[in-house]
Amino acid sequence: MPHIEDFLTSEEETEIIETIRIAERNTSGEIRVHIEQNYNGDIYNHALEVFHFLKMDNTLQRNGVLIYVAVDNKSFVVYGDKGINEKVGESFWNSTRDKIQQHFKNGNFKQGLIDGVSEAGQELSKYFPWEYGDRNELDNTISKG
C-alpha cells in the first residue's frame, strides 16, 4: 500500500472534498473522511475514537458519518452517529462498505471514497434533509493522522 502522502493525489483529495460538499447540500448531516497510515489494534474502536476526536458526535442531530481508512492495514470503517443509526438499517452500512471495498480491492481508492460519500449523502438526505438555516457544522477537508 502507498504511504499516506501517496494514497491520494491532491487532485483526488479535491474531488473527494467536492463530493462531500455536494453530498451535504441536501442534508443537515455531516460527512468526514479520515486517513491514517496504520493502526495496530481494534480498527473499529479506533475509528470511534477518531469520530470523537473530530467532534463528529457534537452535531445537532447526531447525524455525522465518518469514513476512516488505515492505509497499511488495508482496512476501513464506515461509522455513523446515533441519529443516523436510528434511521437506517444494517443493509445501508453493508452496501456502503461493499461499494468502497470493491473499489479499494481494485486500487481505485478515490472512487471508493467518492461512492461511499455519495451514498452516505443520499441516505442522510432522506432522513435529515437540508432545511433553511442549516449550517455546515464540520469541516469538509480530509483529515489525516
SVG drawing of the C-alpha trace seen along z (x, -y; Angstrom):
<svg xmlns="http://www.w3.org/2000/svg" viewBox="-36 -30 41 37">
<polyline fill="none" stroke="black" stroke-width="0.4" points="0.0,0.0 1.2,-3.5 2.3,-5.9 -0.3,-8.2 1.0,-11.1 0.7,-8.9 -2.6,-7.3 -4.5,-10.1 -3.1,-12.8 -4.0,-16.4 -6.4,-16.4 -8.1,-13.3 -8.4,-14.8 -10.0,-17.9 -12.5,-15.7 -13.5,-13.9 -13.9,-17.2 -16.1,-18.5 -18.2,-15.3 -18.6,-15.9 -19.7,-19.4 -22.2,-18.3 -23.5,-15.5 -24.1,-17.8 -26.0,-20.3 -29.2,-18.3 -28.8,-17.3 -28.1,-18.6 -25.9,-15.6 -22.1,-15.8 -19.6,-13.5 -15.9,-13.3 -13.0,-11.2 -10.0,-10.5 -6.9,-8.7 -4.1,-7.2 -1.0,-5.2 -1.8,-2.3 -3.3,-1.3 -2.3,1.7 -5.4,2.6 -9.1,2.8 -9.8,0.7 -13.5,0.2 -12.8,-1.2 -10.1,-3.4 -12.5,-4.8 -14.9,-5.6 -12.0,-7.4 -11.3,-9.4 -15.0,-10.2 -15.0,-11.7 -11.6,-13.5 -13.1,-15.2 -16.1,-16.2 -18.4,-14.4 -20.6,-13.5 -21.3,-17.1 -23.7,-17.7 -27.1,-19.0 -29.0,-15.9 -26.2,-13.4 -26.1,-12.6 -22.4,-12.5 -20.8,-9.8 -17.1,-9.0 -15.2,-7.0 -12.0,-6.0 -9.1,-4.4 -6.0,-2.8 -3.7,-2.5 -1.2,0.1 -3.8,2.2 -5.9,2.2 -8.8,1.6 -11.6,-1.0 -14.7,-1.6 -17.9,-3.5 -19.2,-4.8 -22.5,-6.7 -23.6,-8.6 -26.7,-7.7 -29.1,-9.8 -28.4,-8.2 -28.1,-4.7 -31.6,-5.0 -32.9,-5.7 -31.0,-3.3 -30.7,0.5 -27.6,2.6 -28.1,3.1 -27.2,-0.5 -23.9,-0.2 -23.2,3.1 -24.0,1.7 -21.8,-1.3 -19.0,0.9 -19.2,3.2 -19.1,0.4 -16.0,-1.1 -14.4,2.3 -14.8,3.3 -13.1,0.1 -10.3,0.5 -9.7,4.1 -9.0,2.7 -6.7,0.0 -9.2,-2.8 -9.2,-4.5 -10.6,-7.8 -13.6,-6.3 -14.3,-4.1 -14.3,-7.2 -16.4,-9.2 -19.0,-6.4 -19.1,-6.0 -19.5,-9.7 -22.2,-9.9 -24.2,-7.0 -23.9,-8.4 -25.1,-11.8 -28.1,-10.2 -29.2,-8.3 -28.7,-11.3 -30.8,-13.5 -33.7,-11.0 -33.8,-11.3 -32.1,-14.6 -33.0,-16.9 -31.4,-20.3 -33.7,-23.0 -33.4,-26.7 -30.9,-27.9 -28.9,-24.7 -25.2,-25.3 -22.2,-23.2 -21.2,-22.1 -17.9,-20.4 -15.0,-20.9 -15.2,-19.1 -11.5,-18.6 -9.9,-15.2 -8.2,-14.8 -5.0,-12.7 -3.4,-11.2"/>
</svg>
